[in-house]
Amino acid sequence: MSRPLAGPRLARVLAIVPYVCANPDTTVTELAERFRVPRSEIERDLALLPMCGLPPYTADRLIDVWVDDEGYVDIRLAEYFERPLRLTPAEGVALLAAARALLAVPGADPTGPLGTAVAKLEATVGVSGRIAVDVGSAPLLGALRDAVAAGERLELDYHSYARDELTTRRVDPTRVFHVLGAWYLDAFCHRAGAGRRFRVDRILAVRPTGETVPAAPPGPAPASAPSGAGVLTDLVYEPRAGDRRVELRLAPEAAWVADDLPLDARVDEADGSVRVTLAVSGDAFLERLLLRLGPAAEILGPPEVTELRRSAAARLLERYTR
Amino acid sequence: MSERLERLINLTATLLDTRRPLTLDELADRLEPGYPEELASRRRQFERDKETLRELGIPITVGPVDSLGGEIGYRILPDDYYLPDPGLDPAERAALHLAVTGVETGGVEPLDALRKLGGAEGEGAGEAVATFALPAHLDLCFDAVARRCALGFAYRGEARRLEPHGLLHRFGHWYVVGHDPDRDAIRAFRVDRIESVPTVGEADGFTVPVGTTPADYLASDPVTFGADAPVRARVLVAAERAPLVVGALGDVAVEETRADGAVVVGLDVVNIDAFRSFVLDLLDHAEVLEPPHLRADVVAWLRAQAEVAT
């Protein structure tokens, strides 16, 4: 039988004692809910404590735990554990990042309980006003969130980044969420006849259709938001088997780009460069990538990609030479 | 297993309660359940216990037992252990629970933090509305901000120093911002691009200028993060892409709107590479107008790629 590790259980015990000391009317059931473990785990923790204390472990030096018939818990003789343990930097930054992010979502109330909780925590940790989270404020976010909540069908003007084209489509919005710097809309797209994921900052306009969405949206929404997407690619593109594959060698100073691309294969070379095979959804995406990387990307194949880069550069140059 | 847990609890209690550092021999004499008699395995088990406590954020101070400085002892300083009471009420704890369940950070840390603050209050959020990455070294940077410690690290192959004033998250990345003593200027560094484990200097190693917040560094877009001499650039954006660019930069960036719907936007550029990427990302829908050296940079960049022999 596998038993929990000592570390997590110790952390829980060291959190339960100060909570019970500060809240004398606590029950075993409440502790189980609050610390997200079964009642039996709390009972094991409470059974362990009376064996703990200070040398020489006489009755007056051991922690005194009393659980009455109704499950009320009382803990005495544990003065040294009556206050909780400090947050580690990793815990502090994770908690404040999450709270600050939620406060930054348009529509959040900075004067509500979350706002005051953040202010108190930051003061306690010594970082008042020193953590800032910006989740962006796409102007259409509010309208999209309202449409999801009300189940409204919308018409969107959308800029497809990969193909660099504008389209208009009717959608049934299902979810609006933020991942690593960008807002996304999941919706059933009537133009595609399937679930699609849109980047909110590429939606140019939203118009109500006056129609409401049937209770169950027709068709499955994409899976929950994956993580790991970066600035160059995004969650909108999911590579398909038929999409073009391109092989590049990225110079060491551009190797980080590989982390942000939808890769089929990746080989890290000894000199710090990276050889990648990536899936490409549209020429516009590839043009942008190659033009931005410039000499830091060597095209290994297929050969027509070299011509694609050359002609894209020439086309942009015309703006500067006419 | 539960013997070890008992010993860990007793070790923590004893080290917290003591007024002076205790040697390993003293701890072995007093603690129950005790450490092994054999010295090497005693030392090994004690080191393992110390490591477990350290991972939980319980710092053990090591120092001489007396002023003669002969023997080394251990204790936990109360100020290092106890969380100053932030005074959260139930509604605030419930709001924090909502935050850590509504924002996915890919680790268990926020829930651990919540436990120390009194556990999970309320129902929490059913579904994440936002997902964040917490890169390596972010915790070190956070600690340095909190205690005002100077940082040293490798960045783009160069040794850099920073007096960190704050952390900010923007465009999906964490930046540590502050004063660079070598360049005597404000700088922002992407935390996930830091190439070495940062060195952390003494606490209270610098003062943060009054009235500055990380939001001051959020004024504009990523082209403002960088080390190049600041210069005002003007970019012509064609009508068909104007709404996207204005949406991203804000109305304040618009310097001119032309009859055909094209706009001229102004940017304060301190990172020429990022600026060039911003312009090229718009393909043939954009053109750098000014200043001449930035226009020339884009032209030279494109020409090098247009004139490649095929």
Interface residues (C-beta under 8 A of the other chain):
Chain A: R3 A6 G7 R9 L10 A11 R12 V13 L14 A15 Y19 A22 L31 E33 R34 F35 R36 L48 L49 M51 C52 G53 L54 P55 P56 Y57 A78 Y80 F81 R83 P84 L85 R86 L87 T88 P89 A90 E91 G92 V93 A94 L95 A97 A98 A99 R100 A101 L102 V105 G112 P113 L114 T116 A117 K120 L121 A123 T124 V125 G126 V127 G129 R130 I131 A132 V133 D134 V135 G136 A138 P139 H159 D164 L166 R175 V176 F177 H178 V179 L180 G181 A182 D201 R202 L204 A205 S224 A225 S227 G228 A229 G230 V231 E253 W256 A284 E287 R288 L290 L291 R292 G294 P295 T306 E307 R309 R310 A312 A313 A314 R315 L316 L317 E318 R319 Y320
Chain B: M1 S2 R4 L5 E6 L8 I9 N10 T12 A13 T14 L16 D17 R30 L31 E32 T52 E55 L56 G57 I58 D80 Y81 Y82 L83 P84 D85 P86 G87 L88 D89 A91 E92 R93 A94 A95 L96 L98 A99 V100 G102 V103 E104 T105 G106 G107 E109 P110 L111 D112 A113 L114 R115 K116 L117 G118 G119 A120 E121 E127 A128 V129 A130 T131 F132 A133 L134 L138 D139 L140 F142 D143 V145 A146 R147 R156 H165 G166 L167 L168 H169 R170 F171 G172 H173 R193 V208 T213 P214 A215 L218 E240 R241 P243 L244 G247 A248 R276 S277 L280 D281 L283 D284 E287 R295 V298 V299 W301 L302 R303 A304 Q305 A306 E307 V308 T310
